[in-house]
Amino acid sequence: MQTVKAIFDGVNFLPKQPLPISGKYEVEIIFLEPIEPQNPIPVRPPFEYGCMTGKMWIADDFDAPLDDLKEYME
């Protein structure tokens, strides 16, 4: 009898070490414990339209240079 540690990703088993056997074997699979994600992806709050109202200014004409950069663009 051999023990092989592996991770089940929902579809496949990914061995954590090289398999010491070859050929056909009868296997029994025991699920020990779930693995928690190491770095969970942070959840962004839902976007609300108008949430930036009054916090930033966008020019009506995007081709017009910004006042601070006029001297560099001429």
C-alpha positions in Angstrom: 0.0 0.0 0.0 1.3 3.5 -0.9 0.1 6.9 0.2 0.3 9.8 -2.2 -0.6 13.3 -1.2 -2.6 15.3 -3.8 -4.8 18.3 -4.2 -8.3 17.9 -5.8 -9.3 21.1 -7.8 -12.8 20.0 -8.4 -12.0 18.1 -11.6 -8.5 16.7 -11.4 -6.1 15.4 -8.8 -2.7 17.2 -8.7 0.0 15.1 -7.0 2.1 17.1 -4.5 5.0 14.6 -4.9 6.3 12.2 -7.6 4.3 9.0 -7.8 6.5 6.1 -6.6 4.4 3.5 -8.6 3.5 2.7 -12.2 1.0 0.5 -13.8 -2.6 -0.1 -12.8 -3.7 0.0 -9.1 -7.0 0.0 -7.3 -7.2 3.2 -5.3 -9.3 4.6 -2.4 -9.6 8.4 -2.2 -10.2 10.0 1.2 -10.9 13.8 1.4 -9.1 15.0 4.5 -9.9 18.7 4.8 -10.6 21.7 2.5 -7.7 24.0 1.5 -8.4 27.7 2.1 -7.0 30.0 -0.5 -3.6 31.5 0.5 -4.4 35.0 -0.8 -8.1 35.5 -1.3 -9.0 38.0 -4.0 -10.4 41.2 -2.5 -14.0 41.9 -3.3 -14.7 45.3 -4.7 -17.8 47.1 -3.6 -20.3 47.4 -6.4 -19.9 50.4 -8.7 -22.4 53.2 -8.2 -23.1 55.6 -11.0 -22.4 59.2 -9.9 -20.1 58.1 -7.0 -17.4 60.5 -8.3 -19.7 63.5 -8.7 -18.0 66.6 -7.4 -14.7 64.7 -6.6 -13.0 65.1 -10.0 -13.2 67.3 -13.1 -13.2 66.1 -16.7 -12.8 68.6 -19.5 -15.7 68.7 -22.0 -13.2 68.9 -24.9 -10.5 66.2 -24.5 -8.4 67.9 -27.2 -8.0 71.1 -25.2 -4.8 71.1 -23.2 -4.9 71.2 -19.4 -4.1 74.6 -18.0 -1.1 73.2 -16.0 0.4 71.7 -19.1 -0.1 74.4 -21.7 3.5 75.6 -21.6 4.8 72.1 -22.4 2.3 71.4 -25.2 2.9 74.6 -27.3 
